[in-house]
């Protein structure tokens, strides 16, 4: 059975914003390896449309000196890993999705439960709104907070409308300024 993991970059004040801060080369390399090793990703429509950038070749035109990834090779590695990874897109507004992606537009709870039952490994959940909906259904197993030393003051909250019971099970420093915090959902401290 697969484990659903919601993980995103988060500011010190609890927000995610796809445009305000980006991973440094060490964190980008970490995300490449994570993407290579995941069983797939579930996206909401907004984040999926943003990530579809990697289906094309525009990343290959980027100036490596201006890029957070640090090199063309890193960009290529991420694009290849992202393209190879199975993706499921939860949306009632999208009518089609790109290569290696499946659209889920009806009976979302049953579709995700079936996906968890039929797969092994970790399946990433992308986007706070989608994660909140899945958390309300009891489907998120773990949270990975990539905490950046940035204060945004506004944006989309990491925990969008949910207050899950969490237990810290790990922390790891990645690069110069990011701390990855790993929480198991459904248990408070002391619940065993």
N, C-alpha and C positions, 0 to 999 in steps of 0.2 A: 504494500500500500504506500502510495506517495504521501509526502509531507508537503503542505502548502506553507510557503515562507513569504511574508511581506517584508521587503527590505528596500530602503531608499536612503539617499543622502538627506540629512536633516540639519537645520541650523540649531544653534544653542537655544533659541527661543521656540523650537518645536515646529518649524515650517519646512515644507519642501517647495522648491521652486526650480523648475527645469532650466530657467534662464539666468538665475542670479549667481550660482556657483557651480563649478564643474570639478571633476576629480583631477588630482595631480597625476603625474606619470605613474607613481607607485600604486595609487588606487585604481587607475585605469587598467594597469597590468593585472591587478587583483580581479577586477570585473571581467577581464578577458578569460582568465582561468575559471572563474565562477560560471560564466556563460558556456564555456566548453563542457563543464561537468554537470550542468543542470539537466533535469529531465524535460524541461520546457518552461515556458512562461505564459501566464494568463494576463492579458492587458485589458484595460478599459479603452474606449475609442480615442481619447485625447492623447494618452501616452503612446498608444500603438501608432497613431499617425505621426507623432514626433519620431519614434524609433524606426519608422519605415525608411528614413534617411539611409539606413544601412543596407537596404535592399538595392539601392542605386549605386552610382559611382561618384557622386559629388564629393564624398569624403576623400577620394583620390586626388581631387583638385585642390585640397586644402594646403595652405602653407605650413609645413611642419614647425617652423619657427614660431608661428602664431597659435599653435594648437596645444591644448592641455595634455594631450596624449604623449607628447614628446617625440614621436617619430611616425613616419609613413608606415613603417613595419607594424607598429602598434595599432594604427588605424586599420590596416589590412587584416591583422589578426582578429580584431574585434568584429569587423564586418563578416569575415568568414565564419566565426563562431556564432554570431547572431543569425546569419542566414541558415546555418545547419540546425539550429535549435528549433524544435517544434514550438508553435505558438498557437494560443487560443485567444480569440478576441471576443469579449463580452460586450455586445452592443445591439441596441434596437434601431439605431440610426444608420449605421453602416450597412451597405447592401452587399459589399464584396471586400475581401481581404487579399493580401499579397501571397507570394510563394511561401510554402511551408507553414501556412496559417489556416486555422479553422475558425469560422464565425459561429459564435454561440449567441443566438438571439431569442430563444424560447426555452422555457423550463430550465432556467439558469442553475437553480439549486441542484436539481437532479443531474444535469450535465456535469457540474463540477464534482459532485459526489461520485459519479460514475468514473470520471477522469482519475480521481484519487484512488479509487478501488482498482482500476485497471493498470495503473502505472506504478513504477518503483522509483525511488530517489526523491530529490527535492524539485518541486515545481514552484517557480517564483511567481509572486503576484505583484503586478505593477500598477501603481496608482492608489492614492489614499481613499478615494471614493469607492473604488471597487473593493479594496481591502476592508473598508468599513462594512460594506454590504455583506461580504463573505464572513467577516467576524461576527456579525449579528446572527448568522446562520450556524455559528460554531465551526466554521471550516478552516480558519487560520490556525496553524499549529505552532508557528514560530515567527518572531519578529526580529529583523536585523536592522538596527539603527546605525547608520554610518554618520556619526556625529562630527560636524565640521565646526571650527572655531569662527563662526560667522553669525551675526545677529541681523535678521532681516526685518523684523518689526511688523511684517504682514506676509500674507501668502496663504497657501493651502496647508492646513495643519496636518502633521503626520498621522495623528489619530483623529480622523474626520468624523466626528459624531459618535464615537464609541469610546468606552472606557474599559478595555479588557483587563482581566486579572492576569498579571504577568509575574514570572519568576526569572530573575537574572541567572543565566547559566554560563555566561562567558563574556570575555572582553579581549580585544586584540587591537594593538596600535598598528595602523597601516600608513606608511609614509611619514611625512613630517607633522601632519596636523589632524589626522582622522582617527577616531576611536570607534571600532565596530563593537556594538553591544548586542548580545544575543539573548533574547528572552523567549521562554516557553509560555505559550498561552494556556489559560484555563486554570492556573494554579497561582495562588498567592504565596508569598514567603511563609514557610512553616507548614504548608499543606502536604509536604512529603512527596 
